[in-house]
C-alpha cells in the first residue's frame, strides 16, 4: 500500500469524493499527490493480477481509467471539459458564455485556453469542429484581428500610393524599377509592399499585408512576384 493512502477503502472513498466533485477519475499529481499515488498503485496491482475482481468492479463503476498514459488522461480531460461546456450551453444558452467564470472558474479557464490554442493555430481540427458544433465563440484570432496602424502611418501609405498612381499615369504601368533614381522612396515602398505580401504574418497564416491595401494595389495592376534585381544602368528608368 502506498504510504499515506491508508486502507484501500479509504483511498477508494477519497477517489469517489473526487469523482462526485469533478465527474471523472483523472487526478493530476500536483492537485492531490496522495490520491494520485493511490491510483498509480491500483493500475500496478491490476497489471500484476493482484487486484481483486470486487475492487476492479468498484473502480470500473466510477469510470476509472486503467491506461493511465498522459495522452489518454489528456484525451479524457478534454472530453469531460467539452461535455461540461456543452451542458452549460444547453442550460444557460450561448449568450451566457461571458458569465462562465462565475459559474465554473476551472471550466472558464479551459474554454479560454481553447481560444488561445486556436489562435496559435494549434487546436486539433476534430476538437475545433466539436466546439464549433455547440456554437463556441473563438473570438477574433490573431490572423484575422485587424492590425493597429497609426494615422501617420496610414497617411504616409496613402501618399506613396498616390505617387504610384502618378508613376502609372506617366508610364502606363506600376512596375517601378528597384533603382528608380527619380523617386527612390517610391521604389523602396513598392519593394516593401511585395515583401509584406510574400512574408507570413505573425498574426497567423495570412499575408502580412493588409487585405484592403492588397486589393487597392491589385486594382491598379500591381504584380507581386517581381522582386529587386541587380542594377541595370542601361535600362530606362521608367521601363
SULNOR-V875503 format. One line per field, one symbol per residue. phi: phi as a letter, one per 40 degrees, with the letter a starting at -180 (. if undefined). burial: 1 if it has 9 or more other ideal C-beta (glycine too) atoms within 8 Angstrom, else 0. A space follows every 10 residues. Layout:
phi = ???
burial = ???
This chain:
phi = .cdgcgcdcc cccccccccc cbgabcccdc cacccdcccd ccccccccfb cccccccccd ccgccccgcc cccccccccc cccccccccc cbgccccccd cccacccccc cccccccccc gbcdcccccc cccbgcccgc cdcbcdccbc cccccccccc cccccccccc bgabccccbc ccaccccccc cccccccccc cccicccccc cccdcccccb gcbcccbdbc dbccccccc
burial = 0100100001 1101110110 0001111000 0101111111 1110110000 0000110110 0101100100 0110011101 1101110110 0000011001 0011001101 1001101110 0010001101 1001010100 1110000000 0001001001 1011101100 0001011101 0010011011 1011011000 1011011110 0011011001 0000000000 000000100
